[in-house]
Amino acid sequence: MGNFTGTRGTCRPAPDGAEAVFVQSHSIYLLTLALTVALCGCSSGPPLVVPPPAGGFTNSSLKGQYVFSLTGIQGQNGAYSASIGSFTADGAGNITSGLADVLNLSSGQPASLTSITGGSYSIQANGRGKITLQSANGSLKLSLALQSASSGFVMETDLAAATSGTIHLQNPAQFSVTALGAPYVFELSGITFVPSSAAPISLIGQFTTNGAGTITGGVMDTNNGNLTPSGATAIAAGAYALDPSNGATFGRGTMTFGGYTFAFYIVDSTHTVLLEEDTLGGSAGDAFLQSGPVPTQDSEFKGSFVYLINGLSTRSTPGPIVIAARFTADGNGGLGSITLDQNNSGNYTHLSQASNASYSIDPAYSSSGRGTFTFINSGNTYSRVFYVISSTQAVVSDTTSGVNGNGPMTAQTSGPFALSALTGKFVFSWSGVFEGVNSTIPIQEDYIGQYTLSNSSSSNIAGVNDYVQIALSGNSLFTEVALGGTLSINGDGTANNLYKFVVAGSPSVTVNFQAYFANPSTVYMVTSDSTRTLAGVLSQQ
């Protein structure tokens, strides 16, 4: 989010002319490690054509107050960057006001509070759009892909940074302390300061607010810069309050818990976004209302689940790691039907055999929805901790030795997932690292776009995307780039499936994803290519 502080990048041709959930661990990797890179592969075939925008979206689709959350890296130095805020769209292409908390760890300064004084936007029929948020320090330019009038993906396009994230329509009637009076599950990731360096951190857990400004307690799991999970740690009493100047207008407030201090913006009583603002480092994420039933014992947790983890590994192949997987919990502490796809710095592996697979709902914190699961494959132990948000949603963190990362976990609806049920219009966000060309420093990449899967027999994909590539040697932006591809269903579709996207360019590039369907509307993806380590989320419009 560098442009709110006046930072500018430079433009250069993309190294290959080609190409995220709130995912920022890849950007942390650029700050902490270097990686030997490899040449990418290119595809041939007839040129792709951007289809005419089709759909029912207009400028009036973006109307009201929206929370935004962006995470990534600065374009000039690779430092961690994050921002959260609120802006008001008038439904006619104008941004009338707003507020943002902006964190740039390279500045050595705490997060700054910035007023959004105006701006503009335009929305195409397919839900794609552009937003400019203006402040006294400059402007922030965003590409937008709306899933609906109430939510969508956003990506920074001003080349000051590679940041991406989400927007959500706010409910100003719930801008109050009393609106937050329940248990919430949170998921945060970012940077922690350890002696002599910065390192990644993952925090997930549950806290309870009392509707009167007190966080009465909770529990959290922290995976710190030493890649050493903390285990369950009780959260002592904390506090939260609305900003006396901006709370009633933009839903902004501050809270402290677990030794950390955060700014937050209220989406509504079920959802807030958070940004760490203290001397310990910087992290960002979400807190979601925990709604029953929350499992208190193993017998109350069962069914099939898919999850996506984005993070960093220091194991045999140091570097970025993305994991997409599924499992079935039997209600008796056992796990089955495990399948997992992992990309670690371009080293792709598929796992479909596991032993000693089990899970446990934590009896010490039974009301928190905390659980753990573990399994073994080829002598390697995989371990996770999760917190249940609802019967269909959870957050998960990797607690495997030498791995740091977290992400969403979603109950999987019953298969089979046939192509005939998966056609329609989708928006997407991809984020990660291109282990590119002629450089020992990988390139941060962010993509955002929209496509239509139009034919269940041929599985034709046609769409358009924007993407940004950020490297210490220069930055690149590509807009209105044609997108093609195919979807191949594996078996009944409940496990890993192949999404093959062709991104137009000179030359064009094929990007392969292994995809896990939570349901026909939500898909988690990990690249299976040797040149890219990307996490992806697809959402049906």
C-alpha positions in Angstrom: 0.0 0.0 0.0 2.9 2.2 -0.8 1.2 5.0 -2.7 -0.6 6.3 0.4 2.9 7.1 1.6 4.1 8.4 -1.8 6.3 5.5 -2.8 6.5 4.7 -6.6 7.8 1.7 -8.5 9.2 1.4 -12.0 7.8 -0.5 -14.9 9.6 -3.1 -17.0 8.5 -5.9 -19.3 7.5 -9.0 -17.5 10.2 -11.7 -17.7 7.8 -14.1 -19.4 4.8 -11.9 -20.3 2.5 -14.0 -18.1 0.6 -13.9 -15.0 -4.8 -14.9 -3.5 -7.7 -15.2 1.2 -6.1 -13.3 2.6 -2.5 -14.8 1.9 0.8 -13.0 2.5 3.4 -15.6 3.5 5.0 -15.6 0.1 5.8 -11.9 0.5 7.5 -12.7 3.8 9.6 -15.2 2.0 11.0 -12.4 -0.3 12.0 -10.6 2.8 13.8 -13.5 4.5 15.2 -15.9 2.0 16.7 -16.1 -1.5 15.9 -18.9 -3.9 17.6 -20.3 -7.0 15.1 -19.9 -9.9 14.3 -21.9 -13.1 13.1 -21.1 -16.6 9.3 -21.2 -17.1 7.5 -23.2 -19.8 5.4 -21.6 -22.5 2.3 -22.8 -24.4 1.4 -22.6 -28.0 -1.9 -22.4 -29.8 -4.3 -19.8 -31.3 -4.2 -16.4 -29.6 -6.6 -15.8 -26.8 -9.2 -13.1 -27.1 -10.7 -11.1 -24.2 -14.4 -11.8 -24.2 -16.8 -8.9 -24.1 -17.8 -8.1 -20.5 -21.1 -9.9 -19.8 -23.2 -9.8 -16.7 -25.4 -7.6 -14.6 -22.9 -5.5 -12.7 -22.7 -1.7 -13.0 -21.3 1.2 -11.0 -24.4 1.0 -8.8 -23.3 -2.5 -7.7 -20.6 -0.8 -5.6 -22.6 1.4 -3.2 -22.2 2.0 0.5 -19.3 1.6 2.9 -16.7 -1.2 2.3 -13.9 -2.6 4.4 -10.8 -3.4 2.5 -7.8 -5.5 3.6 -4.5 -5.8 1.7 -1.3 -7.6 2.4 1.9 -8.1 0.5 5.3 -6.5 -0.1 6.7 -3.1 -0.9 7.9 -2.7 -4.5 11.3 -1.1 -3.9 12.6 -3.1 -1.0 10.5 -6.2 -0.5 9.4 -5.2 3.0 6.2 -6.4 4.5 3.2 -4.1 3.8 -0.4 -4.3 5.0 -3.4 -2.0 5.2 -7.0 -2.1 6.3 -9.6 0.6 6.0 -13.0 1.7 4.9 -14.2 3.7 1.9 -17.6 5.0 0.8 -18.8 4.5 -2.8 -21.8 6.5 -4.0 -23.0 4.1 -6.6 -22.2 6.5 -9.4 -18.4 6.1 -9.7 -17.2 8.3 -6.9 -15.4 7.6 -3.7 -16.6 10.2 -1.2 -14.6 9.5 1.9 -12.7 6.9 3.8 -10.0 6.0 6.3 -7.0 3.6 6.3 -4.4 2.1 8.6 -1.2 1.6 6.6 1.8 -0.5 7.8 5.1 -0.5 6.0 7.7 -2.3 8.0 10.6 -0.8 6.0 9.8 2.7 7.3 10.7 1.8 10.9 7.5 3.7 11.9 4.3 2.5 13.4 1.2 2.2 11.2 -0.1 5.5 10.0 -3.8 6.5 10.0 -4.6 8.1 6.6 -7.8 9.9 5.6 -9.2 9.0 2.2 -10.3 12.3 0.7 -12.0 11.1 -2.5 -11.4 9.0 -5.6 -13.3 7.2 -8.3 -14.2 3.8 -9.6 -15.7 2.0 -12.6 -17.4 -1.4 -12.8 -17.8 -3.5 -15.9 -20.8 -5.8 -16.6 -18.7 -8.9 -15.6 -17.9 -7.4 -12.1 -14.3 -6.4 -12.9 -13.4 -2.8 -12.1 -10.9 -0.2 -11.1 -10.8 1.8 -7.9 -8.6 4.9 -7.0 -8.5 5.9 -3.4 -7.1 9.4 -3.0 -5.3 10.8 0.1 -3.1 13.8 1.0 -0.1 11.6 0.4 -1.0 10.2 -3.0 -3.4 7.6 -4.5 -3.9 3.9 -4.2 -5.0 2.1 -7.4 -6.8 -1.2 -7.2 -8.1 -3.8 -9.6 -11.4 -5.3 -8.4 -13.3 -8.5 -9.1 -16.8 -8.5 -7.5 -18.3 -11.8 -6.4 -21.4 -9.9 -5.5 -22.4 -6.3 -4.5 -21.2 -7.2 -1.0 -17.8 -8.8 -1.5 -15.0 -9.2 -3.9 -11.2 -9.5 -4.5 -8.9 -6.5 -4.8 -5.3 -6.1 -6.0 -3.0 -3.1 -5.9 -2.0 -1.9 -9.4 0.1 1.2 -8.9 3.4 -0.7 -8.8 4.3 0.7 -5.4 3.7 -2.7 -3.9 2.4 -6.2 -4.5 -0.6 -6.4 -2.2 -3.9 -8.1 -2.6 -7.0 -9.0 -0.5 -10.7 -8.5 -0.2 -13.5 -6.0 0.2 -16.7 -6.5 2.2 -19.8 -4.3 2.5 -20.1 -2.8 6.0 -23.2 -2.4 8.1 -22.9 1.0 9.8 -25.7 0.2 12.2 -23.3 -2.2 13.9 -20.5 0.3 14.4 -20.6 -0.1 18.2 -18.8 -1.8 21.1 -22.1 -3.6 22.0 -22.2 -5.2 18.5 -19.1 -7.2 19.4 -20.3 -9.3 22.3 -19.5 -13.0 21.6 -16.8 -15.5 20.9 -14.7 -14.8 17.7 -12.2 -17.0 15.9 -9.2 -15.2 14.4 -6.5 -15.9 11.8 -3.5 -13.6 11.4 -0.2 -13.9 9.6 2.7 -11.5 9.0 6.1 -10.6 10.4 7.6 -10.9 13.8 10.9 -9.3 14.9 13.4 -11.8 16.3 17.0 -11.0 17.1 18.8 -9.5 14.1 16.1 -10.3 11.6 12.5 -10.4 10.7 10.7 -13.8 10.4 7.2 -15.0 9.6 4.5 -15.5 12.2 1.1 -17.2 12.2 -1.5 -16.7 14.9 -4.9 -18.4 15.2 -7.3 -18.8 18.1 -10.5 -17.7 19.8 -11.3 -14.7 22.1 -14.5 -13.6 23.7 -15.8 -10.1 23.8 -18.5 -9.1 26.3 -20.2 -6.2 24.5 -18.8 -3.7 27.0 -15.2 -3.3 25.9 -13.6 -6.2 27.6 -12.0 -9.3 26.0 -12.7 -11.8 28.8 -10.3 -14.5 27.7 -9.6 -17.1 25.0 -6.9 -19.3 23.6 -4.4 -19.0 20.7 -1.7 -20.9 18.9 1.4 -19.0 17.7 3.9 -20.2 15.2 6.8 -17.8 15.6 9.9 -16.8 13.6 11.7 -19.9 14.9 9.0 -22.1 13.2 8.3 -23.5 16.6 4.5 -23.8 17.4 3.6 -22.6 20.9 0.7 -25.0 21.5 -2.5 -23.8 23.1 -1.8 -20.6 25.1 -4.5 -19.0 27.3 -5.4 -15.4 26.4 -5.6 -13.2 29.5 -8.3 -10.5 29.8 -7.9 -7.7 27.2 -9.8 -4.7 26.0 -11.3 -3.2 22.9 -12.9 0.2 22.1 -14.2 2.2 19.2 -12.1 5.0 18.0 -13.7 8.2 19.5 -13.1 10.1 16.3 -13.7 7.5 13.6 -15.5 4.6 15.2 -19.1 5.8 14.5 -18.2 6.9 11.0 -16.0 4.1 9.7 -16.3 1.3 12.2 -12.7 1.7 13.3 -11.5 0.6 16.8 -8.5 -0.8 18.7 -8.1 -4.0 20.7 -5.4 -5.7 22.8 -5.1 -9.4 23.5 -2.3 -12.0 23.9 0.3 -9.3 24.2 -0.5 -7.8 20.8 -2.2 -4.5 19.9 -4.5 -4.2 16.8 -6.6 -1.7 14.9 -9.8 -3.2 13.6 -12.6 -2.2 11.3 -16.1 -3.7 11.7 -17.7 -5.3 8.7 -20.7 -6.3 10.8 -21.3 -8.1 14.1 -20.0 -11.3 12.5 -16.8 -10.1 11.0 -14.0 -7.7 11.6 -10.6 -7.2 10.0 -7.5 -6.6 12.1 -4.0 -5.1 11.6 -1.3 -5.5 14.2 0.1 -2.1 15.4 2.8 -2.6 18.0 6.6 -3.0 18.3 6.5 -6.8 17.9 6.2 -6.7 14.1 3.2 -6.7 11.9 0.4 -9.1 11.0 -3.1 -8.8 9.5 -6.2 -11.0 9.2 -9.8 -11.5 10.2 -12.0 -12.4 13.2 -15.2 -14.2 12.6 -18.2 -14.7 14.9 -18.2 -18.2 16.3 -21.6 -19.7 16.0 -22.9 -23.1 17.2 -22.7 -25.8 17.3 -19.0 -25.8 18.3 -17.7 -29.3 18.9 -16.7 -30.0 22.4 -15.6 -33.7 21.9 -14.5 -35.9 19.1 -17.9 -37.3 18.4 -19.2 -33.9 17.5 -16.6 -33.3 14.7 -17.2 -35.3 11.6 -17.6 -35.0 7.9 -15.4 -34.1 5.0 -13.3 -30.9 4.9 -10.9 -29.1 2.5 -8.3 -26.6 3.5 -5.7 -24.3 2.1 -2.4 -23.3 3.8 0.0 -20.7 2.6 3.3 -20.2 4.3 7.0 -20.8 4.5 9.2 -23.9 4.9 12.7 -24.2 6.3 12.9 -28.0 5.7 14.9 -29.7 3.0 13.6 -27.2 0.4 13.6 -23.8 2.1 11.1 -21.3 0.6 7.4 -20.7 0.1 5.0 -23.5 0.6 1.3 -23.9 -0.4 -0.8 -26.9 0.6 -4.3 -27.8 -0.5 -5.9 -30.9 1.0 -9.0 -32.8 2.1 -9.9 -35.4 4.8 -12.9 -37.0 6.4 -13.3 -37.1 10.2 -15.2 -40.2 11.4 -16.6 -38.8 14.6 -14.4 -41.1 16.7 -11.0 -39.5 16.4 -10.0 -41.1 13.1 -9.2 -39.6 9.7 -9.7 -41.1 6.3 -9.9 -40.2 2.6 -6.8 -38.0 3.0 -5.4 -36.4 -0.2 -2.9 -33.5 -0.2 -1.2 -31.5 -2.9 1.9 -29.4 -2.0 4.2 -27.0 -3.8 7.3 -26.1 -1.9 9.4 -23.6 -4.0 8.3 -25.3 -7.2 8.7 -28.8 -5.9 5.3 -30.3 -6.3 4.2 -33.5 -4.6 0.9 -35.3 -4.3 0.0 -37.5 -1.3 -2.9 -39.9 -1.2 -1.7 -42.5 1.3 -1.5 -41.8 5.1 -1.1 -43.8 8.3 -1.6 -43.0 12.0 -4.2 -40.5 11.0 -6.2 -39.1 13.9 -7.8 -35.9 15.3 -8.7 -34.6 18.7 -11.0 -31.9 20.0 -9.0 -30.2 22.8 -10.6 -31.2 26.1 -8.7 -28.4 27.9 -10.4 -25.7 25.8 -13.5 -27.6 24.8 -15.7 -24.5 24.4 -13.1 -22.8 22.0 -13.6 -25.2 19.1 -9.9 -26.0 19.1 -8.7 -29.2 17.6 -5.7 -30.9 16.2 -5.0 -33.6 13.6 -2.0 -35.5 12.4 -1.0 -38.2 9.9 2.2 -39.8 8.5 3.3 -40.3 4.9 6.6 -41.8 3.8 8.0 -41.4 7.3 7.0 -37.7 7.5 4.6 -36.4 10.1 2.1 -33.8 9.2 0.4 -31.9 12.0 -2.2 -29.2 12.1 -4.2 -27.1 14.6 -7.7 -25.7 13.8 -10.4 -23.6 15.3 -14.0 -24.1 14.3 -16.0 -21.0 13.3 -19.3 -22.8 12.5 -20.5 -26.2 11.3 -19.1 -25.3 7.8 -16.1 -23.0 8.5 -12.8 -23.1 10.4 -9.3 -21.8 10.3 -6.2 -24.0 10.2 -2.5 -23.6 11.0 0.4 -25.9 10.0 2.3 -27.1 13.1 4.6 -29.4 11.3 8.2 -29.0 12.3 9.9 -26.4 10.0 6.7 -25.1 8.4 4.8 -21.9 9.1 1.5 -21.1 7.5 -2.3 -20.9 7.9 -5.5 -20.5 6.0 -9.2 -21.4 5.7 -10.8 -24.8 6.2 -14.3 -25.5 4.8 -16.7 -28.4 5.1 -17.0 -30.2 1.8 -20.5 -30.8 0.4 -21.2 -34.3 -0.8 -19.9 -35.2 -4.2 -19.7 -36.1 -6.9 -18.7 -32.8 -8.4 -19.5 -33.2 -12.0 -18.6 -30.6 -14.7 -22.2 -30.0 -15.4 -22.6 -28.6 -11.9 -19.5 -26.5 -12.1 -20.2 -24.3 -15.0 -20.8 -20.6 -14.5 -19.1 -17.3 -13.8 -16.2 -17.1 -11.3 -13.9 -14.5 -9.9 -10.4 -15.5 -8.6 -7.4 -14.3 -6.7 -4.0 -16.0 -7.0 -0.9 -14.9 -5.0 2.6 -16.2 -4.6 6.1 -16.5 -6.1 7.3 -16.9 -9.6 10.7 -18.7 -9.4 11.4 -16.8 -12.6 14.3 -16.2 -15.0 17.9 -15.1 -14.8 17.7 -14.0 -11.2 18.4 -15.4 -7.8 15.6 -13.4 -6.3 12.1 -14.7 -6.9 9.3 -12.5 -8.1 6.2 -11.8 -6.1 3.0 -12.2 -8.3 -0.6 -11.3 -7.7 -3.5 -12.0 -10.1 -7.1 -11.1 -10.1 -9.8 -11.8 -12.7 -13.1 -13.2 -13.9 -13.9 -16.1 -16.2 -16.8 -18.2 -17.4 -16.7 -22.0 -17.5 -19.2 -22.3 -20.3 -19.5 -25.9 -21.5 -19.7 -28.9 -19.3 -18.6 -31.3 -22.1 -15.6 -29.3 -23.3 -14.9 -27.5 -20.1 -13.9 -24.3 -21.9 -12.7 -21.4 -19.8 -12.8 -17.8 -21.2 -12.0 -14.7 -19.2 -9.7 -11.8 -18.4 -7.3 -11.0 -15.7 -4.9 -8.3 -14.3 -1.6 -9.2 -12.7 1.4 -7.6 -11.0 5.0 -8.8 -10.8 7.2 -7.2 -8.2 11.0 -7.8 -7.9 13.8 -5.8 -6.4 15.0 -5.1 -10.0 11.7 -3.6 -11.2 8.0 -4.0 -11.3 5.4 -4.8 -14.0 1.6 -4.4 -14.4 -0.5 -6.2 -17.0 -4.2 -5.4 -17.4 -7.1 -6.8 -19.5 -5.1 -9.9 -20.3 -7.0 -12.7 -21.9 -7.4 -16.0 -20.0 -8.3 -19.4 -21.3 -8.1 -23.0 -20.0 -9.8 -26.2 -19.0 -11.0 -28.1 -15.9 -10.5 -31.8 -15.6 -12.4 -33.7 -12.9 -10.6 -36.5 -11.1 -12.9 -39.3 -10.1 -15.9 -37.9 -8.3 -14.2 -34.5 -8.0 -14.0 -34.5 -4.2 -10.2 -34.8 -4.2 -7.6 -33.0 -6.4 -8.7 -31.8 -9.8 -6.7 -30.2 -12.6 -7.4 -26.6 -13.5 -5.2 -25.5 -16.5 -5.2 -21.8 -17.2 -3.5 -20.2 -20.2 -2.6 -16.6 -19.6 -2.1 -14.6 -22.8 1.2 -12.8 -23.4 4.2 -12.9 -25.6 4.7 -15.8 -25.2 1.6 -17.1 -23.4 2.1 -19.3 -20.4 0.2 -22.3 -19.0 -0.4 -22.4 -15.2 -1.5 -25.7 -13.7 -3.4 -25.8 -10.5 -4.6 -28.8 -8.4 -8.1 -27.7 -7.2 -10.2 -28.8 -4.2 -13.9 -28.0 -4.3 -15.5 -27.2 -1.0 -18.7 -26.8 -3.0 -19.4 -25.7 -6.5 -19.0 -22.0 -5.4 -15.7 -22.2 -3.4 -12.5 -23.7 -4.7 -9.0 -23.8 -3.1 -6.0 -24.3 -5.4 -2.2 -24.9 -5.4 0.1 -24.7 -8.4 1.6 -28.0 -9.6 4.2 -26.3 -11.7 8.0 -26.1 -11.1 8.2 -22.4 -11.9 5.4 -21.0 -9.6 4.3 -21.5 -6.0 0.9 -19.9 -6.0 -2.2 -20.2 -3.7 -5.5 -19.6 -5.4 -9.2 -19.1 -4.4 -12.1 -19.2 -6.8 -15.6 -17.9 -5.9 -18.7 -18.3 -8.1 -20.4 -15.0 -8.9 
